[in-house]
Structure formats: C-alpha cells, structure tokens
Amino acid sequence: YGLPKDGEDIKYPPHLENIQLTPLDLKNGLRQLVECLDFMHREGKMVHGHVAPCNIWLTPSGHWKLGGFAFASKTQNPLQSIPCNINFGPFEKKAQSQEYIRGIPDFNFAAPEMVIKKRFDSRADIFSLGQVAYHLHTLVSKEAHVKPPKRVESIEVFEDYIQNLHRPLVLDGIPNTLKRHLARMLAVDPSHRPPLKALLSSEYYNDVLLRTLRFLDNLLQTDMKTRVQFLRSLPKVIGLFDEKSAEMKVLPKLVLQWKVGEKPLMLYCLPSILKISERMSKEVFKEKIVPILKAAYKVNTPQFVYVIMTNFTVLIDKCDDAVQQGVLVPLLLQGLESKETRLQQLAMRRIVETANSNKFAYSALKTSIFPRIRKLAKGPGSAPVRAGALDALRNLYELFDKVTIKELVVPAVADAIKFGRSPLLLRSAIKMYQALANTMGPLVTAVDILPKVIPLVMESCLSAEDVKVILNTSQAMLDMVGKARQRQLSDKRTDVDASDLTAALDDTADVGTFSDLLAKEYATTSEPITVAKGPTQLSPPGQSSSGAGLSPLGGQDDMFGMDFFGGGGMAAKETKAAAQPKPKAQPRTQRQPRRQTQPKPKPKPSKPAATADAFDFLGGGGGGGGGGG
C-alpha cells in the first residue's frame, strides 16, 4: 500500500521485517484506530479525510498510529457535511492522471460522497476504516479463494466499484462476528453507517485478549486498587497470547509499570513478566528480563524472592553462568537467609532440583550455597528448617568429592545435632549418617560416623520406634565394618615370597639359635670363633649357653625380652661369658677396687652400613662394644 513502482523493492523498518499480522494484531490495531478517530471527531472536532494503510504507522511495541493529516478538515459538528475541494478527475492526459493520483486520497479507501458529491463529514472516516478492515482481513486470510480487492486508479473505475456496493456484499475472509458491522460501515449512504462507539461494543471486540490489551493501554489512568486487582489476575491470561503478542504488546506495558517504582505494582507485575519470559529466546531474555531480575535483587523483600523461587526452574534454563553467579545465586541466598520458614524451605527445594540437574557451577555450590545450608542446619532456627537443611545436604553431598564429604559434610551433621535436638532433627541426622556410611565406606564409618550415631540411642526425646531405628542402623553399620575388616584380614598381602613364607613358618626347620643368626650376619671372617683356653661348645638350638632360655623364632619365650632396642646388649654378653672361662677366685684383700661405671654416651646418628655400628645398634649401644669383640 506504499504504491511502489514496478520492480521497486519496498524497504521496511527493522522492527517490521518478516512481520506477520495475526488476527489479534488486526483486532487490536483496528481498535486503536477506532479510538483515535472517535477522539478526533468528539474532542478534536476534525475529520481525517484519508484513512488508508499508507497513513497507518506501526511502532516497535506493536501500536498502530494514525498519521497523514494533509486532507484533515476542521468542523464544529462532526455530523455536519462540509465541502470537499479535492479534484479526483477525470484527467485529460494519462501521464497527468498517474502523477496526480499520488497527491489525492486513495480511491480504494475514499468515501463515495467525498468523490462523487464533493461533500463529506465524520462518517466518511468510518467508510474508509471499513475498507481498511476489509483489505487487511483479505490479506491475512488463509482461505485460498480469498483475494485482496483490485486497485482503483481512476474515477471511472471508482464509479463502477461504488455501484457494486449497492448490492449485497460477499465478504469472504471476514470473521462472522465482523461481517454484519463491516457491511454497515461500507454502506453507500452515510446515514446507514454505525457510530464508532457501537463498533467497540460489538461482538467482534468482545475478546478477552483484546480487552486485556485495552485495559493495559489505560492502566496508568486507573486507581491503585484497580491496577493491583488486574495485575494479580493477569498471569492466568498470559498463556492465551501468542509469543509475539505477549512480547511486543504486553511486556512493554508491564515494564512501564515496573519503572513507575511503586513496590505493589512491581510485585504484581513480576509474575506476568516471568510468565512471558518462558517462551523467549536466551538472547531476548538477557536483553529484556535480566535487568528486571537485577532490580528485584536490589529490592530484597521476601515477596520478590518468593516470586523468583516459584519461577526458578524456568529462569535457570534461560540464564548463562555469569547471570547465575551474579543474580540467581544471590537471590537463592536471600531466600535461605530469610526469616520466613516457607521461603527457606522453597529455596532449599529449588537448590536441590537445580543441583541434581547439573545446572549449578561446582564452585558456586561448594563455596556459596553449601556454607549457607550448613549454617541453617546448625541453627538457631526452627526444627523443620534445620531438618530440611539436613535433608537438602543428603540430596546434595554426592555431588562433592570424597575429601570434601569427609572434611566438610560429615562434621556438618555433627554440628547440626549439637544443640536444640528434636525428634525431627535427629531422624534427619540418622538418615544422613546412613547415606554417608553407604558412600564413604567402613573406615570413615568406624572412625567418624559410629561414634556419633550410637550415643543418640540415649536421647530422651526419642520414641521407642526411633530408638529401634537407630539400633538397627548402628547394627547395619557395625556389620558392614566387621565384614570389611574380616575380608581385609583374609585377603591381606605381603611382599614375602610364598616359598620363603612357608619355610619361615616351619617349626621343624633347624635355623640355629638367635646368636648363631647374628654371628653369621655380622661375622668379619670366615674362621671359627676361638678363645684363650680352648673352644667352648655353643648351646643347642632353643637353649642359650647361660641357660637363660633365649628361644628361636616361634619358641615359647619372648625374643624381645633381650631389650632389643636400646637394651644393654644381653645376648652378646651371655655369648662372651659362655666363650671365656671364669677366672679363679682371689682373696678379698687382693681384689681390685670396683671401677666407677661411666654413663653411656647418647647414640649417634646412623652411619653408613658397617659391621660394628650395626651390631652396636642390635646389642644396645656403646655398652655392648666389648661383647661385640
């Protein structure tokens, strides 16, 4: 309808590229035009004179605006006809006709009385609006046989076209609720055309979506109570709008209410805004919704946080990691820190659902969310909230590594039941401990969990059934630990070769005395040991030369009775005494005075492997030096 020349491409504004008008778009746009013309006629005392598609402007928000007032005329009475000074032809030259037509009202939309009788009033605009409605409906009609009317480019063709309007109209492609009113609007006689107010009250405009849009347009002019009531009911209707209409027509009005800055309006607008965001792409969501979420975070009231928590599942899918960290996680933490029990429980449910779907960053879960839940479990707080925090940990802990579970989660349960114990809290703790035992295994269960579980049996607040559950749980943990320990002992592995182990455990093997083993290990020469007065026979296996009963490996006596580490080198002394004859007894008067024993020096740091040093270590330090010789 911009009358492009043949072969000329029409250039559309960016917000109109690839746009497809829907039936709701037509209803709402025509409704806006009716209201505009009604205002012009009643308040402005003007007749437009050229209502046509070329003078209708579409805004980015989807509003229809009426322009092109070149042929508008002032009148004191809208129903009183005024002369029309426009020359519609006929023109003598065809070239002149083509150029001139561009400067006069479009024949397809001009009223008959305006062209033929040269007089018109406000009802000429009603005829033109009817033609606009007819042309637009035929354009968007999906019926194959419905075609838009042919263009009228001369007064001769226009006169023939007007003659056809005297006959009953065949309005193909027009909704049934509009046909009767449209036929009256296109009447050749102006007196048969309906007033504009009657059109707005017709069945065609009795549409809940259309009435919703109309109410939104006038929302700022209503009182606060009416606005709040309307906004509270709006989320029930949002789902009936198509995606484009909701985004272009409803959302801007809600954002405008949000910008007013009154908290009741902001609060009741938010559910509808989030409802619209469900069908948005991530790019549009980031552009239009994220700023609203940031504003809601700054408001920081329980009502706003509750609305966010209610729609959290949708929001987490739309937000990238940066928005999650900067907006959604802080909103969750606000919910956890709230004094409203219902809000705290809702926030914990949303955390569990989101974390189990792997939609949280691990760092945010560990460093931001887990400490707050642990703090809630520890208290102070109501028993349902603390028990809910433990239940949340039971559903989350498997997302952490085992080191984190042992160092942070297990102690968190113990901290939660230190003070303010109640049956509800203890039941949640038992369930948590049972889950941790199944995950962490017998060692952590024996060392960290069972010492915490067993004393709970003596809690006076528990019923007999609760005590029975704790006993059964403890017994199951003990059985798990016992079986694991027995299996560990039966499957124990060593580095000893199997043949060497068999020989070492053979009681009949002749390995000599312990002294023989040491002598072989640390002998400096291969010659037999001799003494001054003849050789002395060594004791048989199992008996020392001094009769002290030094047993071989596997004997009845304790081989460590020799003071193996740090002792006085008793085995070496006994061997030396057995190898040398005892001197004859001397008279007391001839005996040498008893030598003063010197304190033994402290053992020196270990040296490189050498025979004397090794024997000193085994024999008991410096005092065993003489025996080692």
VOTI-37466 format. One line per 3 residues: number of its first residue (from 1); for each residue x, y, z of C-alpha. Coordinates in Angstrom, 3 decimals. Layout:
NUM> X Y Z | ...
//
This chain:
1> 0.000 0.000 0.000 | 3.017 2.305 -0.242 | 2.387 2.358 -4.020
4> 5.859 1.188 -5.120 | 6.762 1.436 -8.765 | 7.048 -1.678 -10.865
7> 10.190 -3.605 -9.922 | 10.868 -1.413 -6.885 | 11.552 -3.179 -3.612
10> 9.760 -1.946 -0.532 | 12.149 -1.044 2.304 | 10.669 -1.840 5.691
13> 11.810 -0.523 9.078 | 13.838 -3.092 11.075 | 11.002 -3.816 13.508
16> 8.649 -4.646 10.604 | 10.906 -7.027 8.690 | 9.391 -10.503 8.335
19> 6.413 -9.457 10.459 | 3.226 -11.476 10.117 | -0.032 -9.907 11.256
22> -2.199 -12.197 13.360 | -5.973 -11.908 13.881 | -5.255 -10.425 17.306
25> -2.980 -7.836 15.692 | -5.801 -6.813 13.366 | -8.360 -6.612 16.158
28> -6.115 -4.588 18.409 | -4.887 -2.319 15.604 | -8.406 -1.580 14.347
31> -9.496 -0.973 17.933 | -6.751 1.626 18.315 | -7.796 3.315 15.055
34> -11.434 3.410 16.179 | -10.437 5.047 19.451 | -8.206 7.526 17.616
37> -10.950 8.577 15.171 | -13.521 8.769 17.939 | -11.257 11.153 19.843
40> -10.675 13.261 16.706 | -14.390 13.558 15.988 | -15.605 14.267 19.524
43> -12.738 16.160 21.128 | -10.733 17.460 18.189 | -13.742 18.429 16.030
46> -11.844 17.170 12.979 | -12.436 14.845 10.043 | -9.352 12.972 8.856
49> -10.393 12.541 5.211 | -7.727 9.990 4.242 | -7.820 6.899 6.468
52> -5.747 4.430 4.448 | -2.899 1.913 5.096 | -0.315 4.383 3.809
55> -1.172 6.675 6.755 | -1.101 3.979 9.463 | 2.175 3.592 11.348
58> 3.272 0.604 13.379 | 5.552 1.200 16.370 | 8.141 -1.321 17.639
61> 5.799 -2.094 20.547 | 3.019 -3.042 18.097 | 0.836 0.050 18.396
64> -0.981 1.467 15.400 | -0.741 5.229 14.967 | -2.737 7.349 12.532
67> -0.881 9.968 10.511 | -1.288 11.747 7.151 | -3.433 14.748 8.129
70> -2.934 16.541 4.784 | -6.654 16.277 3.965 | -7.984 16.781 7.502
73> -10.756 19.354 7.879 | -11.995 21.252 10.898 | -15.706 21.105 11.721
76> -17.886 22.305 14.559 | -20.287 19.391 14.181 | -18.802 16.056 13.136
79> -22.110 15.019 11.566 | -22.488 18.223 9.571 | -21.218 17.862 5.996
82> -18.509 20.137 4.714 | -17.390 20.745 1.111 | -14.604 18.708 -0.423
85> -12.235 20.744 -2.583 | -10.192 17.807 -3.846 | -10.119 17.235 -7.629
88> -10.474 13.499 -8.184 | -10.608 13.795 -12.005 | -11.266 12.745 -14.670
91> -7.964 13.898 -16.132 | -7.335 14.536 -19.824 | -3.874 13.031 -20.054
94> -2.955 9.636 -18.738 | 0.511 10.747 -17.637 | -1.038 13.647 -15.750
97> -3.525 11.246 -14.174 | -0.794 8.906 -12.866 | 1.152 11.758 -11.281
100> -1.879 13.464 -9.822 | -3.320 10.349 -8.236 | -0.330 10.217 -5.926
103> -1.410 13.526 -4.408 | -5.083 12.742 -3.706 | -6.807 10.305 -1.306
106> -6.580 6.679 -2.372 | -9.643 5.649 -4.413 | -9.739 2.247 -2.728
109> -10.409 3.868 0.661 | -12.168 7.140 -0.161 | -15.872 7.518 0.749
112> -18.312 7.720 -2.227 | -19.825 11.036 -1.147 | -16.394 12.571 -0.946
115> -15.512 11.682 -4.551 | -18.877 11.996 -6.271 | -20.897 14.533 -4.255
118> -17.898 16.610 -3.136 | -19.247 16.790 0.442 | -18.389 14.696 3.482
121> -18.486 14.529 7.288 | -17.006 12.334 10.036 | -18.875 9.285 8.694
124> -16.574 9.337 5.653 | -13.798 8.194 8.015 | -15.999 5.259 9.111
127> -16.310 4.124 5.468 | -12.542 4.430 4.975 | -11.892 2.450 8.184
130> -14.254 -0.279 6.931 | -12.266 -0.504 3.700 | -9.010 -0.791 5.687
133> -10.520 -3.614 7.771 | -11.738 -5.432 4.649 | -8.422 -5.172 2.801
136> -6.338 -6.293 5.802 | -8.512 -9.311 6.557 | -8.333 -10.484 2.958
139> -4.547 -10.116 3.058 | -4.100 -12.328 6.141 | -6.837 -14.810 5.243
142> -5.652 -18.394 4.837 | -8.514 -19.307 2.522 | -7.202 -19.969 -0.979
145> -10.109 -18.345 -2.841 | -9.911 -15.038 -0.917 | -8.015 -12.372 -2.817
148> -7.483 -8.694 -1.944 | -9.605 -6.217 -3.975 | -8.115 -4.842 -7.171
151> -6.614 -1.395 -7.111 | -8.798 1.519 -8.267 | -6.744 4.147 -10.084
154> -9.333 6.330 -11.842 | -12.655 7.929 -11.089 | -14.307 5.917 -13.865
157> -13.335 2.622 -12.254 | -14.295 4.028 -8.853 | -17.847 4.766 -10.030
160> -18.257 1.200 -11.219 | -16.874 -0.003 -7.878 | -19.419 2.093 -5.976
163> -22.279 0.595 -7.993 | -21.266 -2.847 -6.759 | -21.512 -1.639 -3.174
166> -25.271 -1.155 -3.620 | -25.636 -4.904 -3.965 | -25.384 -7.370 -1.062
169> -21.706 -7.714 -0.266 | -19.904 -11.040 -0.343 | -17.327 -10.552 2.414
172> -15.151 -13.627 2.020 | -12.320 -13.968 4.518 | -14.070 -11.766 7.104
175> -14.835 -13.185 10.597 | -18.502 -13.847 11.162 | -18.544 -11.558 14.190
178> -17.424 -8.676 11.966 | -19.409 -9.242 8.748 | -22.626 -7.508 9.810
181> -20.853 -4.441 11.183 | -18.487 -4.257 8.228 | -21.391 -4.310 5.755
184> -22.919 -1.324 7.584 | -19.577 0.527 7.593 | -19.334 0.102 3.788
187> -22.844 1.402 3.139 | -23.017 3.951 0.297 | -25.466 6.075 2.280
190> -23.638 7.698 5.237 | -26.721 7.587 7.423 | -26.624 3.799 7.408
193> -23.138 3.634 8.862 | -22.855 2.782 12.591 | -21.236 5.127 15.135
196> -17.731 4.287 16.267 | -18.807 3.549 19.834 | -21.122 0.829 18.571
199> -18.185 -0.886 16.908 | -16.244 -1.144 20.182 | -19.240 -2.771 21.878
202> -19.762 -5.293 19.075 | -19.202 -8.998 19.411 | -16.064 -8.732 17.302
205> -14.327 -6.791 20.059 | -15.745 -8.948 22.851 | -12.460 -10.838 23.149
208> -10.697 -11.435 26.460 | -7.269 -10.868 24.941 | -8.369 -7.681 23.220
211> -9.988 -6.371 26.382 | -6.781 -7.204 28.278 | -4.700 -5.172 25.855
214> -7.162 -2.313 26.058 | -7.008 -2.339 29.847 | -3.184 -2.347 29.728
217> -3.197 0.697 27.484 | -5.241 2.619 30.057 | -3.688 1.089 33.170
220> -1.857 4.203 34.302 | -5.124 6.140 34.308 | -6.784 3.751 36.808
223> -6.546 3.874 40.600 | -4.075 1.747 42.558 | -6.631 -0.783 43.802
226> -7.912 -1.472 40.295 | -4.382 -1.867 38.954 | -3.411 -4.337 41.668
229> -6.533 -6.452 41.094 | -5.903 -6.540 37.359 | -2.205 -7.422 37.677
232> -2.937 -10.222 40.151 | -5.222 -11.912 37.606 | -3.076 -11.227 34.553
235> -0.815 -14.362 34.758 | -3.888 -16.539 34.115 | -4.396 -14.833 30.738
238> -0.757 -14.535 29.617 | -0.685 -18.103 28.337 | -3.505 -17.333 25.873
241> -1.386 -14.796 23.990 | 0.912 -15.937 21.223 | 4.625 -15.434 21.822
244> 4.969 -12.312 19.646 | 1.902 -10.581 21.040 | 2.962 -11.239 24.618
247> 6.459 -9.911 23.966 | 5.509 -6.868 21.883 | 2.178 -5.790 23.376
250> 2.021 -6.988 26.978 | 5.622 -6.870 28.182 | 6.263 -3.168 27.406
253> 3.203 -2.168 29.437 | 4.345 -4.265 32.398 | 7.865 -2.860 32.203
256> 6.347 0.615 32.223 | 4.506 -0.221 35.430 | 7.771 -1.568 36.844
259> 9.557 1.680 36.047 | 6.966 3.658 37.985 | 8.797 2.334 41.046
262> 5.850 1.562 43.328 | 6.543 -1.743 45.092 | 2.965 -3.117 44.936
265> 2.919 -2.614 41.167 | 6.421 -4.071 40.774 | 5.499 -7.088 42.856
268> 2.321 -7.919 40.939 | 3.915 -7.249 37.557 | 6.761 -9.692 38.173
271> 4.777 -12.989 37.859 | 3.385 -11.926 34.482 | 6.819 -10.803 33.278
274> 8.361 -14.144 34.233 | 5.451 -15.970 32.613 | 6.142 -14.175 29.339
277> 9.871 -14.995 29.613 | 9.188 -18.743 29.444 | 8.816 -18.590 25.647
280> 11.658 -16.154 25.000 | 14.974 -16.975 23.444 | 18.056 -16.612 25.628
283> 19.153 -13.523 23.727 | 15.830 -11.706 24.186 | 15.686 -12.882 27.802
286> 19.096 -11.382 28.532 | 18.104 -8.111 26.900 | 14.649 -7.632 28.430
289> 14.325 -9.765 31.579 | 17.758 -9.813 33.226 | 17.636 -6.064 34.059
292> 14.322 -6.683 35.833 | 15.842 -9.553 37.848 | 18.707 -7.318 38.916
295> 16.221 -4.706 40.082 | 14.302 -7.379 42.027 | 17.541 -8.432 43.740
298> 18.149 -4.852 44.854 | 14.627 -4.554 46.283 | 15.355 -7.559 48.547
301> 11.927 -8.252 50.008 | 10.542 -11.733 50.808 | 7.674 -11.275 48.350
304> 10.002 -10.639 45.417 | 12.279 -13.549 46.358 | 9.263 -15.855 46.660
307> 8.104 -14.985 43.146 | 11.616 -15.639 41.821 | 11.790 -19.005 43.643
310> 8.419 -20.014 42.203 | 9.713 -19.493 38.651 | 13.319 -20.511 39.326
313> 13.278 -23.619 37.115 | 12.484 -21.517 34.054 | 14.992 -18.815 34.913
316> 17.938 -21.160 35.405 | 17.481 -22.514 31.875 | 17.490 -19.029 30.363
319> 20.484 -17.573 32.222 | 24.128 -18.060 31.356 | 26.813 -18.706 34.002
322> 27.504 -15.015 34.576 | 23.836 -14.232 35.278 | 23.570 -17.297 37.513
325> 26.512 -16.177 39.613 | 25.560 -12.504 39.661 | 21.768 -12.677 40.029
328> 20.192 -16.087 40.621 | 22.592 -17.453 43.252 | 22.373 -14.229 45.335
331> 18.573 -14.448 45.097 | 18.757 -18.042 46.370 | 20.941 -16.954 49.257
334> 18.431 -14.247 50.094 | 15.805 -16.971 50.277 | 17.963 -19.079 52.614
337> 18.671 -16.113 54.871 | 15.043 -15.044 55.043 | 13.149 -15.304 58.322
340> 10.183 -16.847 56.509 | 10.185 -20.618 57.034 | 8.175 -21.253 53.882
343> 10.611 -19.242 51.792 | 13.646 -21.008 53.275 | 12.187 -24.430 52.513
346> 11.248 -23.372 48.984 | 14.783 -22.079 48.360 | 16.276 -25.391 49.548
349> 13.962 -27.362 47.258 | 14.993 -25.231 44.301 | 18.666 -25.713 45.165
352> 18.302 -29.499 45.267 | 16.343 -29.617 41.993 | 18.821 -27.369 40.195
355> 21.951 -29.041 41.552 | 20.765 -32.548 40.703 | 20.162 -31.356 37.143
358> 23.798 -30.199 36.957 | 22.782 -26.612 36.301 | 24.909 -25.076 39.053
361> 28.602 -24.333 38.763 | 30.567 -26.550 41.195 | 32.354 -23.565 42.711
364> 29.078 -21.773 43.477 | 27.634 -24.916 45.041 | 30.664 -25.534 47.262
367> 31.693 -22.024 48.270 | 28.387 -20.124 48.328 | 25.420 -22.464 48.738
370> 26.792 -25.287 50.919 | 28.010 -22.991 53.758 | 24.577 -21.344 53.982
373> 22.765 -24.687 54.161 | 25.230 -25.905 56.803 | 24.582 -22.750 58.801
376> 20.825 -23.354 58.601 | 21.251 -26.938 59.816 | 23.384 -25.827 62.751
379> 20.813 -23.307 63.911 | 19.472 -21.428 65.647 | 16.229 -21.901 63.828
382> 13.057 -23.898 63.775 | 13.288 -27.666 63.782 | 11.581 -28.045 60.362
385> 14.079 -25.680 58.744 | 17.107 -27.396 60.321 | 15.776 -30.842 59.416
388> 15.085 -29.571 55.895 | 18.666 -28.343 55.670 | 19.949 -31.817 56.581
391> 17.631 -33.358 54.019 | 18.986 -30.914 51.432 | 22.552 -31.938 52.318
394> 21.566 -35.598 51.947 | 20.450 -34.876 48.397 | 23.491 -32.771 47.536
397> 26.528 -34.350 49.181 | 27.167 -36.888 46.414 | 27.956 -34.004 44.066
400> 31.124 -33.307 46.086 | 34.374 -35.271 46.051 | 35.067 -37.656 48.950
403> 37.658 -35.402 50.533 | 35.105 -32.604 50.753 | 32.495 -35.002 52.112
406> 34.833 -36.231 54.867 | 36.182 -32.819 55.809 | 33.023 -30.701 55.464
409> 29.820 -32.728 55.158 | 30.380 -35.295 57.935 | 31.297 -32.621 60.503
412> 28.305 -30.555 59.361 | 25.923 -33.292 60.524 | 27.629 -33.461 63.915
415> 27.388 -29.687 64.272 | 23.698 -29.761 63.363 | 22.771 -32.045 66.281
418> 24.939 -30.480 68.965 | 22.251 -28.154 70.278 | 18.476 -27.926 70.191
421> 17.897 -31.578 69.453 | 14.408 -32.657 68.473 | 12.985 -35.940 67.158
424> 12.550 -34.443 63.689 | 16.148 -33.211 63.580 | 17.574 -36.497 64.890
427> 15.618 -38.547 62.359 | 17.068 -36.445 59.547 | 20.557 -36.838 61.055
430> 20.217 -40.639 61.190 | 19.169 -40.733 57.540 | 22.131 -38.512 56.678
433> 24.597 -40.682 58.578 | 23.208 -43.818 56.943 | 23.660 -42.313 53.482
436> 27.199 -41.155 54.328 | 28.128 -44.620 55.600 | 26.995 -46.222 52.361
439> 29.052 -43.726 50.365 | 32.234 -43.352 52.410 | 32.846 -46.987 53.330
442> 33.855 -48.866 56.511 | 36.865 -46.791 57.590 | 35.042 -43.443 57.790
445> 32.023 -45.235 59.238 | 34.068 -46.784 62.052 | 36.104 -43.681 62.867
448> 33.755 -40.741 62.219 | 30.152 -41.945 61.990 | 29.526 -44.749 64.501
451> 30.902 -42.728 67.471 | 28.252 -40.103 66.641 | 25.350 -42.465 65.961
454> 25.493 -44.852 68.919 | 25.135 -42.193 71.672 | 21.916 -40.988 70.049
457> 20.196 -44.088 71.451 | 20.174 -42.441 74.869 | 18.346 -39.273 73.758
460> 15.295 -38.847 75.958 | 13.217 -37.106 73.294 | 13.129 -40.170 71.054
463> 10.309 -42.673 70.979 | 10.754 -46.436 71.163 | 10.359 -46.654 67.407
466> 13.070 -44.039 66.882 | 15.453 -45.907 69.196 | 14.775 -49.110 67.300
469> 15.642 -47.390 64.025 | 18.920 -46.077 65.479 | 19.840 -49.522 66.832
472> 19.113 -51.180 63.509 | 21.097 -48.523 61.679 | 24.035 -48.896 64.087
475> 23.958 -52.672 63.755 | 23.952 -52.430 59.972 | 26.966 -50.118 60.119
478> 28.781 -52.483 62.526 | 28.059 -55.446 60.262 | 29.445 -53.545 57.297
481> 32.605 -52.579 59.181 | 33.074 -56.121 60.574 | 32.681 -57.821 57.222
484> 35.036 -55.368 55.586 | 37.671 -55.893 58.297 | 37.449 -59.684 58.130
487> 37.723 -59.591 54.373 | 40.728 -57.309 54.676 | 42.494 -59.650 57.059
490> 41.772 -62.759 54.995 | 42.913 -61.089 51.783 | 45.985 -59.414 53.310
493> 49.044 -59.343 51.009 | 52.766 -59.088 51.917 | 55.942 -58.678 49.942
496> 57.388 -62.029 51.191 | 57.761 -64.762 48.597 | 55.441 -67.709 49.155
499> 58.264 -70.268 49.444 | 60.141 -68.120 51.965 | 56.978 -67.642 53.997
502> 56.408 -71.429 54.113 | 59.968 -72.055 55.289 | 59.741 -69.347 57.950
505> 56.583 -70.863 59.408 | 58.044 -74.420 59.555 | 58.637 -75.271 63.252
508> 60.875 -78.291 62.375 | 63.400 -76.251 60.385 | 66.877 -76.127 62.016
511> 67.847 -72.466 61.869 | 70.053 -72.451 64.987 | 69.898 -70.054 67.867
514> 69.377 -66.368 67.557 | 73.029 -65.891 68.460 | 74.028 -68.120 65.555
517> 71.977 -65.978 63.184 | 73.576 -62.790 64.456 | 77.052 -64.267 64.323
520> 76.565 -65.320 60.706 | 75.156 -61.945 59.786 | 77.924 -59.848 61.280
523> 80.975 -62.154 61.175 | 84.050 -60.332 59.802 | 85.976 -63.536 58.913
526> 85.081 -66.995 57.891 | 87.249 -68.579 60.680 | 85.548 -70.108 63.743
529> 85.462 -68.071 66.949 | 88.281 -69.129 69.390 | 89.103 -68.172 72.971
532> 92.348 -68.325 75.036 | 91.629 -71.569 76.918 | 90.056 -73.644 74.248
535> 86.854 -73.643 72.363 | 83.587 -73.627 74.125 | 80.674 -75.552 72.716
538> 77.640 -73.422 71.799 | 74.293 -74.262 73.253 | 71.932 -76.431 71.228
541> 69.046 -74.829 69.395 | 66.334 -73.491 71.685 | 68.618 -73.006 74.716
544> 71.213 -70.294 75.447 | 74.616 -71.084 76.798 | 73.843 -69.405 80.107
547> 70.515 -71.232 80.482 | 68.504 -68.040 80.159 | 66.090 -69.690 77.691
550> 66.614 -67.452 74.629 | 64.184 -69.023 72.171 | 64.457 -69.221 68.421
553> 61.702 -67.707 66.191 | 58.471 -69.434 67.080 | 59.650 -70.592 70.549
556> 57.719 -70.087 73.749 | 59.977 -67.386 75.195 | 59.749 -63.767 74.130
559> 62.523 -62.918 71.796 | 62.120 -59.252 72.662 | 62.987 -59.964 76.321
562> 66.556 -59.199 75.416 | 65.699 -55.497 75.369 | 66.053 -55.470 71.599
565> 66.053 -51.688 71.131 | 68.291 -49.674 73.439 | 68.965 -52.525 75.915
568> 72.281 -53.480 77.468 | 73.324 -55.987 74.828 | 72.390 -59.004 76.942
571> 72.686 -61.611 74.200 | 76.204 -60.528 73.314 | 77.269 -60.539 76.962
574> 75.917 -64.025 77.527 | 77.729 -65.286 74.433 | 81.014 -63.736 75.625
577> 80.614 -65.233 79.078 | 79.994 -68.667 77.631 | 83.024 -68.429 75.369
580> 85.582 -67.422 78.125 | 86.448 -69.498 81.254 | 85.733 -67.917 84.611
583> 88.882 -66.660 86.454 | 89.807 -68.190 89.810 | 88.501 -66.503 92.877
586> 91.017 -64.222 94.620 | 91.108 -63.209 98.232 | 89.072 -60.161 99.052
589> 92.138 -58.257 100.060 | 93.714 -58.807 96.643 | 90.704 -57.859 94.605
592> 90.903 -54.721 92.543 | 88.723 -51.832 93.570 | 85.411 -51.691 91.749
595> 85.565 -49.490 88.699 | 83.283 -46.493 88.513 | 80.800 -47.015 85.706
598> 80.682 -44.199 83.276 | 77.331 -43.054 81.853 | 76.689 -44.374 78.418
601> 77.030 -41.830 75.655 | 73.942 -40.911 73.687 | 73.565 -42.888 70.464
604> 74.978 -41.090 67.462 | 73.120 -40.564 64.239 | 73.033 -43.573 61.943
607> 76.127 -44.076 59.887 | 76.653 -45.866 56.625 | 76.177 -49.593 56.977
610> 79.145 -51.141 58.835 | 79.548 -54.287 60.897 | 80.480 -52.689 64.227
613> 77.832 -49.950 64.106 | 75.080 -52.391 63.163 | 75.997 -54.686 65.991
616> 76.135 -51.770 68.428 | 72.535 -50.960 67.438 | 71.364 -54.520 67.960
619> 73.421 -55.075 71.091 | 72.425 -51.931 72.934 | 74.702 -49.032 72.162
622> 78.202 -48.337 73.387 | 77.990 -50.738 76.353 | 77.871 -53.714 74.005
625> 81.174 -52.870 72.359 | 83.198 -55.266 74.448 | 80.751 -58.087 73.947
628> 80.782 -57.474 70.205 | 84.502 -58.075 70.117
//
